[in-house]
């Protein structure tokens, strides 16, 4: 992990401001969803990207019963045979 040298305080509501330079670098704009991960003693923030529930691909997503599936996995599912 690379240090930015930027330090921010948590406010009374538990919020932390992400500096504009970092938001610009990761194309994060107002109202974008952010995922929060814990890795050992670290908190990791990641811009949320919808992905295929099977392979994690983020391109060519199709919606099926409120789930996202990429075109490649949908094609494979379409080729399944009953046993």
C-alpha positions in Angstrom: 0.0 0.0 0.0 1.3 3.4 -0.9 1.1 6.3 1.6 -0.4 9.6 0.3 0.9 11.6 3.2 -2.7 13.0 3.7 -4.2 12.8 7.1 -7.9 13.5 7.8 -9.8 13.5 11.1 -13.0 11.6 11.7 -15.8 14.1 12.5 -18.4 13.7 15.2 -20.7 11.8 12.9 -18.0 9.3 12.0 -17.3 10.8 8.5 -14.0 11.1 6.7 -13.5 13.4 3.7 -11.7 11.8 0.7 -9.5 14.6 -0.7 -10.4 15.8 -4.2 -7.0 14.7 -5.6 -7.8 11.1 -4.7 -11.4 11.3 -5.8 -10.2 12.6 -9.2 -7.6 9.9 -9.5 -10.2 7.2 -9.0 -13.1 9.0 -10.9 -15.2 9.2 -7.7 -18.0 11.8 -7.9 -20.7 12.9 -5.5 -23.2 10.1 -4.7 -20.9 7.3 -6.0 -21.2 4.1 -3.9 -18.0 3.1 -2.0 -17.3 -0.4 -0.7 -15.6 -0.8 2.6 -13.2 -3.7 3.3 -11.2 -4.7 6.3 -7.7 -6.2 5.7 -6.1 -7.0 9.0 -5.7 -3.7 10.8 -6.4 -1.6 7.6 -9.7 -0.2 6.3 -9.8 -0.2 2.5 -12.2 2.0 0.5 -13.0 1.0 -3.1 -15.3 2.5 -5.7 -18.2 0.1 -6.1 -18.5 -1.5 -9.5 -21.3 -3.9 -10.3 -20.1 -7.2 -11.5 -21.2 -10.7 -12.6 -22.3 -12.9 -9.7 -20.4 -15.8 -11.2 -17.0 -14.6 -12.6 -16.8 -10.9 -11.3 -16.6 -9.4 -14.8 -17.8 -5.8 -15.0 -18.4 -5.6 -18.8 -21.6 -6.5 -20.8 -23.8 -7.1 -17.7 -27.3 -8.5 -18.1 -29.9 -8.4 -15.4 -31.8 -11.6 -14.5 -34.1 -11.7 -11.5 -32.3 -8.7 -9.9 -28.9 -10.4 -10.3 -26.2 -9.3 -12.8 -24.6 -11.8 -15.1 -22.1 -11.1 -17.9 -22.9 -12.1 -21.4 -20.2 -14.8 -21.4 -21.7 -16.6 -18.3 -25.2 -16.1 -19.6 -24.1 -17.9 -22.8 -22.6 -20.8 -20.8 -25.8 -21.1 -18.7 -27.8 -21.2 -21.9 -25.7 -24.2 -23.0 -26.3 -26.2 -19.8 -27.8 -29.7 -20.3 -30.0 -31.5 -17.8 -28.6 -34.6 -16.3 
